[in-house]
């Protein structure tokens, strides 16, 4: 029997995996996988990790000593995995695309909510205040949106934007020459965009892609959207750009230091991250807790693909959706 340990598990994860597990044995741990608790993996054939689990060289070494044979990521991103150290020691598989529509649609939802002050209007009318003061937005039609990253999610977001009559420009390290996407340089994208949306994976080359220098190249009042990875944006520089009124609004589903914060309830506690607390306090910032992926369709696809990846490796010796260095 194949035994799999799941880490950083939430209640909404479990039904999908139970649906597809068949004769496999699953153990769900709420805690994240770290060096301190990696001993919990002893006796398991595989581990299933999420975006904020630690898979550095020391954790991977311990997994190998515990005879864990497979790391199965139930996400698309793999920036939390030391792939160089894993190479030749333990294979890593992932879910490359669970629901690109979910993330792209959430991105547009954040933009519309911010632009038209939907969240503020909701709170105001619940108090029977029907004033429209402070709610003036602007038309998306005719505005220029710069999309960084034109994979599946980026392309869907581009199509959504075109449906609003927006002018779309894009940048990608590997542009799709078969598409009708208008690719420009990164500097040109920064300079011309009214709205910038990030849809690229996090790599060593693009960490802090949005920083003080790149913000200085942008239009005054630019909207910045990030539903990809937190470390694409230097949060301190973003906060400075907002305070200087260079950035008109920020809509974030990810944050660079989210590991110990997101997916938890801190409503009865004092938030220790001063930058995040300050960002949340800003009237032109909307932050959601890494929920862009969270749809029924996405959860079902994550479970199905992950279980298929695991079963294919152990029963057929095949590595489907392998991540390589």
Backbone bond lengths (Angstrom), bond angles and torsions (degrees), N, CA, C in turn:
res aa  C-N    CA-C-N  psi(-1)  N-CA   C-N-CA  omega(-1)  CA-C   N-CA-C  phi
1 X - - - 1.462 - - 1.534 109.64 -
2 X 1.324 115.97 134.81 1.462 121.81 179.52 1.525 108.62 -81.67
3 X 1.343 116.15 123.76 1.467 121.37 179.97 1.525 109.74 -108.29
4 X 1.338 115.54 127.99 1.462 121.10 -175.62 1.525 109.87 -126.74
5 X 1.333 116.45 130.67 1.463 122.19 175.60 1.522 109.29 -101.68
6 X 1.329 116.12 125.00 1.458 122.93 179.19 1.530 108.95 -102.22
7 X 1.334 115.69 134.92 1.459 119.86 179.68 1.527 110.71 -118.63
8 X 1.346 114.73 157.84 1.468 122.48 -177.39 1.531 110.27 53.89
9 X 1.325 115.35 45.34 1.464 121.31 -175.03 1.522 111.19 -86.95
10 X 1.319 115.85 136.55 1.462 122.53 174.83 1.529 108.45 -112.09
11 X 1.332 115.98 162.31 1.461 120.51 -177.34 1.526 112.23 -59.21
12 X 1.331 116.51 -33.37 1.468 118.44 -178.33 1.536 112.22 -73.81
13 X 1.334 118.08 -13.30 1.468 120.73 178.31 1.527 112.29 -77.15
14 X 1.321 115.96 -35.64 1.463 121.06 -164.46 1.536 114.14 -65.93
15 X 1.343 120.45 -46.40 1.474 118.68 -175.78 1.525 114.19 -56.18
16 X 1.320 117.33 -40.92 1.462 119.78 -179.32 1.517 112.75 -63.85
17 X 1.332 116.54 -42.86 1.461 119.81 -179.48 1.531 111.20 -70.55
18 X 1.316 117.23 -35.89 1.465 119.76 176.29 1.526 110.65 -64.05
19 X 1.320 115.64 -32.85 1.463 121.16 -179.67 1.526 111.98 -63.71
20 X 1.328 116.78 -36.92 1.459 120.61 -172.45 1.527 114.53 -105.58
21 X 1.332 119.39 -1.96 1.461 119.63 -169.12 1.526 114.36 -71.59
22 X 1.316 119.16 -24.31 1.462 120.46 -179.62 1.513 111.23 59.28
23 X 1.359 116.46 -124.86 1.459 120.49 -177.25 1.532 112.69 -93.57
24 X 1.329 117.94 9.73 1.464 120.37 177.49 1.525 110.16 -79.39
25 X 1.328 115.94 157.90 1.461 121.71 178.81 1.523 109.43 -109.00
26 X 1.343 116.90 122.21 1.456 122.25 -178.61 1.522 110.18 -112.28
27 X 1.326 115.74 139.54 1.457 122.34 172.27 1.525 107.48 -124.16
28 X 1.330 116.58 122.33 1.458 121.28 -175.50 1.526 110.41 -102.77
29 X 1.338 115.79 120.10 1.457 121.71 176.51 1.527 109.13 -107.66
30 X 1.329 116.57 133.17 1.468 120.29 176.89 1.525 111.84 -73.24
31 X 1.313 116.94 -30.26 1.456 121.02 -177.02 1.522 111.83 -69.78
32 X 1.336 115.89 151.56 1.462 120.51 173.81 1.522 109.23 -75.00
33 X 1.312 115.38 154.23 1.454 120.85 176.40 1.529 108.94 -78.46
34 X 1.324 116.18 120.79 1.461 122.79 178.86 1.525 109.17 -138.78
35 X 1.312 115.76 174.92 1.463 120.43 176.70 1.532 111.20 -61.07
36 X 1.320 116.13 -32.06 1.466 120.12 -175.58 1.521 113.43 -71.52
37 X 1.329 116.94 -28.02 1.470 118.30 -174.68 1.533 112.37 -120.18
38 X 1.335 117.42 11.77 1.457 119.93 -176.82 1.524 111.95 -63.33
39 X 1.342 118.09 -19.39 1.465 120.33 177.25 1.526 112.80 -62.96
40 X 1.323 116.25 -18.65 1.468 119.76 177.02 1.524 111.88 -63.07
41 X 1.332 116.78 -17.19 1.469 119.97 -177.46 1.517 112.82 -80.53
42 X 1.325 117.57 -5.87 1.464 120.55 -179.36 1.528 110.27 -61.90
43 X 1.321 116.30 128.57 1.455 120.98 179.27 1.509 114.34 95.31
44 X 1.333 117.39 -2.21 1.466 120.84 179.43 1.528 110.29 -104.00
45 X 1.318 115.31 148.53 1.465 121.27 178.75 1.521 112.15 -82.97
46 X 1.333 115.95 -31.10 1.461 121.09 -177.80 1.514 109.12 -147.11
47 X 1.325 115.42 158.18 1.458 119.97 172.13 1.527 108.55 -122.41
48 X 1.322 115.25 148.49 1.463 121.56 178.02 1.523 107.65 -117.38
49 X 1.323 116.25 119.81 1.460 121.63 -173.67 1.519 111.17 -119.04
50 X 1.350 114.39 160.45 1.460 120.96 179.71 1.531 109.32 -118.15
51 X 1.321 117.25 -170.12 1.466 122.26 -166.53 1.528 114.37 -64.14
52 X 1.335 117.95 -29.55 1.460 120.04 -174.82 1.528 113.62 -107.34
53 X 1.314 117.30 10.01 1.457 120.23 174.34 1.530 109.97 -74.99
54 X 1.330 116.25 144.25 1.467 120.96 -179.89 1.527 109.44 -86.29
55 X 1.318 115.44 122.90 1.455 120.83 175.99 1.525 108.55 -131.55
56 X 1.342 114.47 56.88 1.454 120.37 177.38 1.528 109.87 -83.48
57 X 1.341 116.50 -175.53 1.457 119.86 -175.44 1.526 112.63 -62.47
58 X 1.324 117.49 -36.18 1.461 120.21 -177.55 1.532 111.65 -71.18
59 X 1.334 116.10 -38.50 1.464 119.56 176.66 1.527 110.25 -67.38
60 X 1.325 116.46 -43.76 1.464 120.06 -179.50 1.527 110.85 -63.38
61 X 1.336 116.86 -40.18 1.459 120.11 177.52 1.525 111.45 -59.59
62 X 1.335 116.00 -41.86 1.462 119.90 179.44 1.527 111.16 -68.96
63 X 1.324 116.99 -36.87 1.466 120.10 176.67 1.521 110.27 -59.63
64 X 1.322 115.67 -42.71 1.466 119.69 179.90 1.529 110.68 -65.40
65 X 1.331 117.65 -41.08 1.463 121.25 178.31 1.523 111.20 -63.52
66 X 1.350 116.04 -31.89 1.468 121.13 177.97 1.527 112.34 -82.41
67 X 1.352 115.38 4.24 1.467 121.78 177.60 1.528 112.53 66.13
68 X 1.326 116.43 27.61 1.466 120.56 170.81 1.519 107.50 -73.83
69 X 1.315 117.35 129.21 1.458 121.10 -170.31 1.525 114.17 -102.77
70 X 1.343 117.64 -10.98 1.465 119.44 -175.74 1.519 110.71 -152.46
71 X 1.343 115.75 137.34 1.463 122.31 169.68 1.520 107.18 -105.13
72 X 1.313 116.33 115.25 1.464 121.37 179.57 1.529 108.77 -109.50
73 X 1.317 116.69 109.91 1.459 121.64 176.90 1.520 109.06 -83.73
74 X 1.313 117.25 132.29 1.466 120.05 176.29 1.536 109.34 -99.62
75 X 1.313 115.06 45.03 1.458 122.67 -179.63 1.524 107.43 -154.81
76 X 1.334 115.02 171.22 1.463 119.57 179.48 1.525 111.47 -87.53
77 X 1.339 117.13 -39.05 1.457 121.50 -177.57 1.521 112.40 -74.05
78 X 1.334 115.64 151.16 1.464 120.38 -179.07 1.523 111.39 -140.38
79 X 1.330 117.01 23.16 1.464 120.69 -179.21 1.532 112.17 -68.75
80 X 1.335 117.53 -14.42 1.469 121.12 178.42 1.530 112.76 -88.69
81 X 1.333 116.58 5.86 1.465 121.36 -178.35 1.528 109.73 -111.71
82 X 1.322 116.87 131.94 1.462 121.73 173.66 1.526 107.72 -81.70
83 X 1.326 115.38 86.68 1.463 120.34 -174.57 1.523 112.30 -67.15
84 X 1.325 116.62 -31.27 1.466 119.49 178.73 1.529 110.40 -62.37
85 X 1.338 116.01 -42.91 1.455 119.71 -179.39 1.532 111.16 -73.31
86 X 1.325 116.04 -33.89 1.468 119.63 -178.44 1.521 112.51 -70.53
87 X 1.335 115.91 -27.27 1.458 120.19 -176.13 1.529 111.14 -58.72
88 X 1.320 115.48 126.41 1.451 120.74 179.78 1.520 113.89 82.29
89 X 1.338 116.78 -8.77 1.470 120.67 -179.19 1.522 112.38 -107.87
90 X 1.338 114.92 -49.73 1.465 119.43 -177.01 1.523 108.45 -152.59
91 X 1.335 118.40 129.05 1.463 119.93 -179.28 1.529 112.11 -73.96
92 X 1.334 114.36 152.34 1.460 122.26 -179.79 1.524 108.61 -124.72
93 X 1.325 116.66 128.67 1.463 121.51 176.20 1.526 108.57 -123.06
94 X 1.308 116.98 163.17 1.462 121.22 -175.63 1.519 111.22 -147.18
95 X 1.340 115.18 179.77 1.464 122.31 173.09 1.518 106.44 -108.64
96 X 1.328 119.34 99.76 1.463 120.87 -170.69 1.520 114.88 -67.79
97 X 1.319 117.65 -30.21 1.471 119.80 -178.67 1.518 109.18 -155.43
98 X 1.321 116.25 97.50 1.458 119.11 -177.01 1.517 111.87 -87.91
99 X 1.318 117.61 -41.08 1.466 121.35 171.33 1.521 108.65 -165.12
100 X 1.310 116.69 87.59 1.464 118.95 178.49 1.522 112.27 -61.04
101 X 1.336 116.55 -26.19 1.466 119.73 178.42 1.524 110.48 -65.51
102 X 1.340 116.35 -39.19 1.465 120.02 -178.73 1.522 110.74 -58.32
103 X 1.325 117.36 -48.71 1.460 121.37 -176.67 1.529 110.97 -69.14
104 X 1.321 116.79 -44.52 1.464 120.19 -179.47 1.530 111.27 -63.34
105 X 1.324 116.81 -41.78 1.465 120.45 179.72 1.522 111.15 -67.03
106 X 1.323 117.14 -38.05 1.472 120.44 178.20 1.532 110.13 -64.95
107 X 1.315 116.37 -37.64 1.464 120.17 177.97 1.523 110.90 -59.88
108 X 1.335 116.31 -46.28 1.462 119.38 178.81 1.521 110.78 -67.37
109 X 1.325 117.16 -35.12 1.472 120.22 177.46 1.525 110.57 -61.46
110 X 1.331 116.98 -42.84 1.463 120.77 177.47 1.520 111.02 -61.84
111 X 1.328 116.13 -44.60 1.465 120.12 -179.34 1.520 111.23 -61.38
112 X 1.326 117.44 -48.40 1.462 120.90 -178.66 1.526 111.41 -65.69
113 X 1.318 116.61 -38.75 1.468 120.10 178.67 1.514 110.75 -61.53
114 X 1.332 115.81 -45.52 1.462 120.12 -179.98 1.518 111.91 -68.02
115 X 1.313 115.34 -47.71 1.464 121.01 -174.79 1.525 112.58 -62.72
116 X 1.335 117.19 -41.77 1.454 121.28 -176.04 1.527 112.95 -102.70
117 X 1.334 116.67 9.69 1.475 123.68 174.94 1.534 111.72 56.59
118 X 1.323 116.30 38.93 1.462 120.96 -176.65 1.526 111.07 -60.54
119 X 1.338 116.66 -42.66 1.463 120.12 -177.88 1.525 111.40 -65.15
120 X 1.328 116.29 -37.01 1.464 119.98 179.39 1.529 110.82 -73.00
121 X 1.336 116.47 -38.56 1.462 120.20 178.07 1.524 110.94 -64.09
122 X 1.319 117.13 -38.87 1.459 121.82 178.60 1.531 110.33 -59.73
123 X 1.324 115.94 -49.01 1.465 119.67 -179.97 1.521 111.83 -65.58
124 X 1.334 116.90 -37.66 1.458 120.08 -176.57 1.524 111.57 -67.99
125 X 1.332 116.92 -46.11 1.468 118.87 -177.44 1.529 112.14 -70.05
126 X 1.329 118.20 -25.23 1.467 120.29 175.80 1.528 111.02 -65.61
127 X 1.319 115.97 -20.49 1.465 120.61 175.87 1.535 111.04 -100.60
128 X 1.347 115.86 15.43 1.468 123.66 179.26 1.522 111.93 61.55
129 X 1.324 115.93 30.01 1.460 121.27 174.56 1.524 106.98 -102.67
130 X 1.333 115.96 111.59 1.455 120.66 -174.85 1.524 112.22 -107.93
131 X 1.307 116.56 20.36 1.462 121.48 175.60 1.520 110.22 -69.16
132 X 1.339 116.58 146.63 1.469 121.67 177.40 1.522 112.17 -103.68
133 X 1.307 117.60 6.46 1.462 120.56 -178.69 1.528 110.92 -59.90
134 X 1.328 115.76 130.53 1.461 121.17 177.74 1.511 114.62 84.29
135 X 1.335 118.56 6.71 1.461 121.42 -176.38 1.531 113.83 -104.55
136 X 1.309 118.22 7.86 1.462 120.12 -176.88 1.528 110.62 -69.42
137 X 1.328 115.55 123.87 1.462 120.95 177.76 1.516 110.32 -110.23
138 X 1.328 116.38 -149.89 1.468 120.10 174.17 1.524 108.27 -148.15
139 X 1.332 115.83 158.78 1.455 121.62 179.07 1.531 110.42 -69.69
140 X 1.324 116.85 137.12 1.460 119.70 170.98 1.520 111.03 -75.47
141 X 1.319 116.66 -29.54 1.461 121.22 -179.39 1.530 110.03 -56.42
142 X 1.320 115.26 127.10 1.457 120.46 177.74 1.522 114.83 87.65
143 X 1.324 117.71 -10.65 1.459 120.53 179.03 1.533 110.27 -79.71
144 X 1.315 115.51 156.69 1.460 121.12 179.85 1.520 110.45 -99.29
145 X 1.337 115.39 123.47 1.455 120.93 176.33 1.516 108.57 -110.93
146 X 1.321 116.25 130.36 1.453 121.65 176.44 1.511 110.17 -102.23
147 X 1.314 117.16 120.24 1.467 122.67 -176.64 1.526 108.61 -106.89
148 X 1.316 116.31 119.14 1.460 122.05 179.01 1.524 107.94 -99.38
149 X 1.323 115.73 108.81 1.464 120.69 -176.59 1.511 110.37 104.33
150 X 1.323 117.08 114.35 1.465 120.35 -176.18 1.528 111.55 -120.87
151 X 1.324 115.15 43.40 1.458 119.66 169.76 1.512 109.41 -76.11
152 X 1.321 117.33 -157.29 1.468 120.62 -175.76 1.522 112.09 -59.83
153 X 1.347 116.86 -45.64 1.462 120.15 -178.40 1.512 110.50 -67.42
154 X 1.330 116.41 -45.95 1.455 120.13 -179.82 1.519 112.83 -59.30
155 X 1.319 116.74 -40.88 1.463 120.58 -179.52 1.533 111.41 -67.35
156 X 1.316 116.62 -39.33 1.473 119.36 178.04 1.523 109.76 -65.68
157 X 1.338 116.26 -42.05 1.466 118.84 177.82 1.522 110.85 -62.91
158 X 1.319 117.35 -37.72 1.467 121.17 176.71 1.526 110.22 -60.14
159 X 1.330 117.19 -44.80 1.466 120.51 179.77 1.528 111.55 -63.22
160 X 1.342 116.21 -38.21 1.462 119.88 177.01 1.528 109.76 -62.54
161 X 1.313 116.11 -44.92 1.468 120.76 -179.69 1.523 111.62 -63.45
162 X 1.318 116.28 -39.45 1.468 119.52 177.46 1.523 110.76 -63.77
163 X 1.323 116.45 -32.44 1.455 120.18 176.65 1.513 112.79 -64.31
164 X 1.335 116.81 -25.03 1.465 121.92 175.79 1.529 111.71 -88.14
165 X 1.328 117.20 1.28 1.456 120.23 -179.75 1.517 113.39 77.16
166 X 1.320 116.84 27.22 1.454 120.85 -179.35 1.526 111.08 -87.92
167 X 1.310 115.50 153.81 1.455 122.52 173.43 1.517 107.81 -87.37
168 X 1.336 117.41 121.78 1.460 121.62 -173.90 1.524 110.68 -109.62
169 X 1.328 115.75 127.02 1.459 121.76 167.91 1.524 107.08 -121.90
170 X 1.316 116.66 157.06 1.464 118.68 -173.36 1.515 111.62 -147.76
171 X 1.334 113.31 158.86 1.467 120.78 174.12 1.514 108.43 -135.60
172 X 1.327 115.60 138.32 1.463 120.97 174.41 1.524 107.90 -152.21
173 X 1.323 116.09 140.21 1.464 120.19 177.09 1.527 110.03 -60.13
174 X 1.341 115.29 -33.59 1.465 121.11 178.27 1.530 108.77 -121.98
175 X 1.333 117.81 80.65 1.466 120.37 -176.71 1.527 112.46 -64.24
176 X 1.318 115.08 146.47 1.465 121.96 178.23 1.529 108.15 -86.45
177 X 1.302 116.26 99.64 1.471 120.89 -175.88 1.523 112.27 -72.70
178 X 1.335 117.88 -11.41 1.465 120.63 -179.92 1.526 111.85 -88.12
179 X 1.334 117.15 -6.37 1.459 120.64 -177.54 1.524 110.57 -98.41
180 X 1.328 115.03 172.13 1.467 120.30 177.48 1.528 111.21 -98.89
181 X 1.329 116.28 23.88 1.466 120.95 -179.33 1.526 109.81 -73.79
182 X 1.312 116.33 136.79 1.460 122.25 179.45 1.526 109.43 -86.79
183 X 1.326 115.69 95.27 1.463 120.23 -178.98 1.528 110.82 -83.53
184 X 1.323 115.51 140.61 1.457 122.34 176.88 1.529 107.90 -135.62
185 X 1.324 116.30 172.27 1.461 119.23 175.12 1.523 109.62 -70.76
186 X 1.319 116.45 162.11 1.454 120.43 -179.81 1.523 110.93 -63.93
187 X 1.318 117.11 -40.16 1.467 120.51 178.86 1.524 111.03 -62.92
188 X 1.335 116.90 -41.53 1.465 120.00 178.93 1.520 110.81 -65.57
189 X 1.320 115.99 -38.16 1.465 119.39 177.41 1.525 110.63 -61.90
190 X 1.331 116.62 -45.10 1.461 120.30 178.86 1.528 111.01 -60.11
191 X 1.319 116.50 -41.14 1.461 121.60 -173.53 1.527 113.39 -74.19
192 X 1.338 117.74 -33.09 1.458 120.81 -170.47 1.534 114.63 -101.42
193 X 1.331 117.88 -14.41 1.465 119.79 -171.10 1.523 112.47 -83.14
194 X 1.338 115.06 135.33 1.468 120.99 168.40 1.525 110.14 -80.60
195 X 1.332 114.90 -29.13 1.468 122.75 -179.25 1.518 107.33 -136.21
196 X 1.323 116.84 135.00 1.463 121.68 177.59 1.528 108.45 -121.57
197 X 1.334 115.81 127.90 1.460 120.53 -177.80 1.522 109.71 -125.29
198 X 1.336 116.46 129.18 1.459 122.37 -175.65 1.524 110.89 -98.09
199 X 1.328 115.79 124.97 1.469 121.58 -179.75 1.521 111.13 -138.58
200 X 1.322 116.75 38.09 1.459 121.51 -177.90 1.528 110.65 -116.39
201 X 1.322 117.41 155.35 1.466 119.53 175.49 1.521 110.21 -71.34
202 X 1.320 116.57 158.98 1.465 121.20 177.23 1.522 109.36 -85.99
203 X 1.336 116.47 127.43 1.451 122.54 177.40 1.532 109.10 -131.49
204 X 1.313 116.02 172.77 1.463 119.37 176.77 1.524 110.98 -62.76
205 X 1.324 117.10 -29.68 1.468 121.10 -175.69 1.522 113.32 -79.35
206 X 1.339 118.20 -25.92 1.472 118.35 -176.02 1.522 113.56 -113.97
207 X 1.338 118.12 11.43 1.459 119.28 175.24 1.533 109.09 -59.23
208 X 1.332 115.57 133.38 1.473 122.41 -176.24 1.533 111.54 57.11
209 X 1.309 114.74 43.10 1.461 121.22 174.33 1.523 110.59 -56.03
210 X 1.325 115.59 -39.57 1.461 121.13 174.82 1.523 107.39 -95.72
211 X 1.320 115.40 110.14 1.455 121.55 -177.61 1.530 109.19 -143.10
212 X 1.307 116.46 -173.37 1.461 120.49 -176.70 1.522 111.75 -56.61
213 X 1.326 116.91 -44.50 1.471 120.52 -177.66 1.526 112.02 -66.60
214 X 1.337 116.83 -45.47 1.465 118.86 -179.11 1.525 111.22 -68.93
215 X 1.318 117.67 -35.15 1.469 121.02 177.53 1.526 110.46 -63.21
216 X 1.329 117.09 -37.55 1.467 120.90 178.82 1.526 112.23 -62.96
217 X 1.323 117.46 -24.70 1.465 121.43 179.53 1.525 112.26 -81.88
218 X 1.322 117.96 -12.86 1.466 121.86 -173.10 1.515 112.24 -84.14
219 X 1.330 114.35 163.02 1.467 121.30 175.05 1.530 109.89 -65.48
220 X 1.283 116.07 148.76 1.460 119.78 172.37 1.525 108.59 -67.52
221 X 1.318 116.89 130.36 1.461 121.41 -179.62 1.517 114.52 90.02
222 X 1.333 118.53 10.47 1.465 121.94 -178.40 1.534 110.86 -62.26
223 X 1.339 115.55 143.79 1.459 122.56 172.63 1.526 107.74 -96.32
224 X 1.330 117.17 132.54 1.467 121.47 179.08 1.524 109.02 -117.36
225 X 1.340 115.71 127.10 1.458 122.49 -179.10 1.522 109.10 -118.19
226 X 1.333 116.89 135.69 1.461 120.17 176.89 1.521 110.55 -141.44
227 X 1.333 115.44 108.65 1.467 121.55 173.70 1.524 109.46 -119.47
228 X 1.322 116.52 25.60 1.457 121.35 -175.68 1.521 111.77 -107.06
229 X 1.335 117.96 -87.43 1.453 122.65 178.03 1.524 109.59 -137.27
230 X 1.331 115.68 140.14 1.454 121.27 -172.01 1.513 114.32 -60.76
231 X 1.338 117.10 -38.45 1.461 119.75 -174.34 1.522 113.78 -78.49
232 X 1.328 117.38 6.77 1.460 119.64 168.44 1.523 110.45 -70.88
233 X 1.329 116.79 -18.81 1.462 122.07 -178.48 1.525 109.63 -122.19
234 X 1.315 115.89 130.85 1.460 121.02 169.76 1.527 107.38 -77.79
235 X 1.319 116.58 107.16 1.467 121.24 -172.15 1.520 112.30 -61.86
236 X 1.325 116.69 -35.97 1.469 119.79 -179.78 1.521 110.65 -66.85
237 X 1.331 117.04 -40.72 1.463 120.85 177.46 1.524 111.04 -68.89
238 X 1.321 116.50 -36.70 1.463 120.24 176.37 1.516 110.45 -61.25
239 X 1.322 116.84 -46.15 1.457 121.21 179.15 1.527 110.94 -60.59
240 X 1.324 116.42 -41.95 1.467 120.22 178.60 1.528 110.70 -62.88
241 X 1.343 116.71 -40.51 1.465 120.73 179.16 1.515 112.33 -65.13
242 X 1.330 116.60 -34.01 1.463 120.75 176.96 1.523 110.49 -70.40
243 X 1.314 116.76 -44.67 1.466 121.00 -179.77 1.517 111.65 -63.92
244 X 1.327 116.65 -33.23 1.468 121.23 178.45 1.522 112.41 -82.32
245 X 1.345 116.38 -0.71 1.466 123.82 -179.96 1.527 113.03 63.71
246 X 1.307 115.84 22.05 1.461 120.94 172.15 1.526 109.44 -75.88
247 X 1.332 115.73 -40.96 1.456 121.83 178.88 1.524 108.65 -95.49
248 X 1.328 115.23 124.65 1.463 120.03 -177.98 1.509 113.38 -76.97
249 X 1.332 117.30 -32.17 1.465 121.44 179.51 1.521 109.09 -166.80
250 X 1.321 115.26 154.07 1.461 121.28 174.97 1.518 108.60 -132.18
251 X 1.324 115.94 132.26 1.464 122.54 178.31 1.523 107.47 -122.90
252 X 1.313 116.79 111.23 1.459 121.63 -170.88 1.520 111.38 -124.36
253 X 1.320 115.78 131.89 1.461 120.58 170.95 1.526 110.27 -107.65
254 X 1.328 115.56 -3.18 1.466 121.87 -179.36 1.521 108.26 -138.56
255 X 1.336 114.96 160.37 1.464 120.52 -176.63 1.516 107.99 -149.13
256 X 1.329 117.42 143.80 1.463 120.14 -170.50 1.530 113.88 -62.19
257 X 1.324 118.30 -31.09 1.464 121.37 179.36 1.520 111.05 -114.45
258 X 1.314 116.42 43.68 1.464 121.02 -174.88 1.525 113.76 -79.67
259 X 1.322 117.85 -14.66 1.474 121.03 -169.50 1.516 114.49 -50.19
260 X 1.323 117.43 -44.61 1.464 120.67 -175.97 1.528 112.97 -97.29
261 X 1.339 116.63 10.00 1.463 120.06 -175.06 1.525 111.93 -122.60
262 X 1.315 116.74 -54.83 1.463 120.11 -174.82 1.529 111.11 -65.51
263 X 1.316 115.46 150.46 1.460 126.23 -178.37 1.532 112.68 75.48
264 X 1.343 117.82 8.42 1.460 120.98 179.31 1.523 110.26 -124.00
265 X 1.322 116.35 159.18 1.468 122.57 178.80 1.523 109.50 -100.07
266 X 1.329 115.59 108.59 1.459 121.56 177.38 1.530 111.35 -112.08
267 X 1.320 116.02 22.46 1.462 119.71 -174.80 1.522 112.85 -63.74
268 X 1.324 117.80 -23.85 1.458 120.08 179.11 1.512 113.38 -101.30
269 X 1.323 116.81 15.08 1.457 120.74 -175.16 1.531 110.63 -128.53
270 X 1.306 115.70 166.33 1.460 121.80 174.18 1.523 108.40 -88.02
271 X 1.317 116.43 124.94 1.458 120.97 -179.54 1.520 109.46 -72.61
272 X 1.320 116.93 122.16 1.463 121.56 -175.21 1.523 113.24 -81.25
273 X 1.318 117.60 -19.88 1.464 121.47 -179.82 1.525 108.90 -81.75
274 X 1.316 116.75 102.34 1.464 121.28 -174.45 1.523 112.63 -66.76
275 X 1.325 117.07 -35.94 1.464 119.59 -179.04 1.525 110.42 -67.93
276 X 1.332 116.72 -44.78 1.464 119.81 178.36 1.520 110.68 -63.46
277 X 1.335 116.20 -42.55 1.461 119.41 178.92 1.522 110.86 -60.59
278 X 1.322 116.65 -40.42 1.469 120.26 179.59 1.526 111.37 -68.28
279 X 1.323 116.74 -39.96 1.460 120.14 177.45 1.523 111.03 -61.31
280 X 1.335 116.37 -45.44 1.465 120.42 -179.59 1.522 110.91 -61.69
281 X 1.329 116.36 -32.22 1.469 120.26 -177.90 1.524 112.99 -74.35
282 X 1.325 117.58 -15.40 1.460 120.85 -177.20 1.529 110.60 -73.26
283 X 1.333 118.01 136.38 1.468 120.23 -177.77 1.528 113.87 -70.23
284 X 1.333 117.01 -16.46 1.468 120.09 -177.89 1.532 111.98 -109.78
285 X 1.324 116.31 23.92 1.462 121.17 177.71 1.523 109.61 -122.98
286 X 1.331 115.73 132.29 1.468 121.73 172.84 1.522 107.80 -120.31
287 X 1.321 116.91 127.41 1.454 121.45 178.49 1.522 109.26 -125.62
288 X 1.318 115.77 126.85 1.460 121.43 170.36 1.523 107.93 -112.72
289 X 1.319 116.22 158.59 1.469 121.53 -167.01 1.525 112.07 -94.61
290 X 1.343 116.19 65.65 1.461 122.63 177.65 1.532 110.98 52.99
291 X 1.325 115.24 50.55 1.463 120.46 -176.02 1.523 113.14 -111.40
292 X 1.328 117.63 4.84 1.466 119.52 -175.63 1.520 112.50 -58.20
293 X 1.336 117.13 -32.07 1.463 121.49 -178.07 1.525 113.18 -77.54
294 X 1.327 117.35 -12.97 1.465 121.48 -161.44 1.533 112.71 -82.45
295 X 1.325 115.24 82.69 1.459 121.59 170.62 1.526 108.39 -128.97
296 X 1.305 117.23 162.01 1.463 121.05 179.34 1.528 110.87 -59.67
297 X 1.335 115.39 -41.10 1.460 119.46 -179.26 1.523 111.45 -64.23
298 X 1.331 116.00 -41.78 1.462 120.14 -179.48 1.527 111.48 -65.63
299 X 1.321 117.00 -45.55 1.461 120.53 -179.16 1.527 111.12 -61.36
300 X 1.326 116.58 -39.96 1.458 120.30 179.24 1.521 110.93 -65.89
301 X 1.326 116.82 -42.01 1.459 120.77 -179.34 1.528 111.35 -68.99
302 X 1.349 116.39 -37.74 1.470 120.20 176.89 1.526 110.41 -59.62
303 X 1.331 115.98 -48.34 1.464 120.48 -178.73 1.527 111.28 -63.52
304 X 1.307 116.31 -47.32 1.461 121.13 -177.68 1.520 111.45 -62.11
305 X 1.337 116.60 -47.84 1.467 120.60 -178.34 1.520 111.59 -66.30
306 X 1.338 116.70 -42.56 1.466 120.28 -179.34 1.525 111.23 -62.53
307 X 1.315 116.60 -46.92 1.470 120.37 -179.98 1.531 110.20 -63.96
308 X 1.325 117.18 -39.24 1.467 120.71 177.67 1.521 110.76 -63.49
309 X 1.342 116.52 -41.41 1.470 120.51 177.34 1.528 111.03 -59.03
310 X 1.334 115.99 -45.64 1.467 120.93 -177.75 1.527 110.68 -67.33
311 X 1.324 115.71 -47.94 1.469 119.69 -177.22 1.531 111.10 -63.59
312 X 1.329 117.06 -39.80 1.467 120.56 -179.43 1.524 111.31 -62.66
313 X 1.339 116.36 -37.74 1.466 119.91 -179.52 1.521 111.77 -68.98
314 X 1.314 116.73 -47.98 1.460 119.86 -174.02 1.530 113.27 -80.36
315 X 1.330 117.93 -31.36 1.464 120.24 -175.39 1.523 113.08 -97.47
316 X 1.340 116.95 -26.62 1.459 119.63 -176.47 1.522 113.21 -122.10
317 X 1.341 116.73 -7.26 1.458 119.53 -178.93 1.510 113.60 71.23
318 X 1.335 116.92 21.56 1.465 121.44 -178.11 1.536 110.40 -107.11
319 X 1.314 115.93 139.11 1.465 121.34 175.75 1.517 108.73 -103.89
320 X 1.327 114.81 100.51 1.462 121.05 178.24 1.527 108.19 -94.56
321 X 1.320 116.25 136.19 1.467 122.42 179.04 1.529 111.91 60.41
322 X 1.335 115.55 39.56 1.462 119.91 -179.95 1.525 110.57 -70.53
323 X 1.329 115.56 143.43 1.458 122.05 173.90 1.517 107.40 -102.83
324 X 1.335 116.41 125.76 1.459 120.78 -179.80 1.518 110.28 -119.40
325 X 1.288 115.94 157.79 1.468 122.16 -177.93 1.526 111.32 -71.73
